[in-house]
Amino acid sequence: MIVRPKPSLLLACLALALAACVPRPPAVVAPPPLPPPAPTVSPEEEARAREAQAQRLWEQGTLSGRQGRWSEAERLYRQAAALRPAHPTYHMALATALLQQGRESDAADAMLAGVRAEEALPRPNHRVLAVDYERLIELLERLDRLDEARTARERQRFHRTMRDATPPR
């Protein structure tokens, strides 16, 4: 005797088989939570932090120079000058470190950057500039960079005139 399944059972099995073949939508996965926002730093706070970092680098460079570690001093002064390019002290310190290593051409470039930074200040110190230009002129002449030395001499004359016309600070 052959047992025949009921048609309703057959249809139910067929429906289940077809349902298994139908692709299911992927499960929705929540995206990972966003990290908390970084604390906002005002431009003034950022500038103060750069200034403090440059000062620390300059102090470390000065200590290295006193200990005769001029290449380390050069590296530290370069970092300070990169943080505060408008600050003449860092460029002049870099020039000193380069001179101590016998790298006169690089020192002249650093010294030139230093006097330009001093000249760009709202109230440049003409006394300091007259002296710094004298050092720069001597170095440029020694390197046979005569056109630059001639221009520096003209700038020095201007700063001497301004120095003599203004009362000491």
Beta strands, then each sheet from edge to edge (+ up, - down):
end
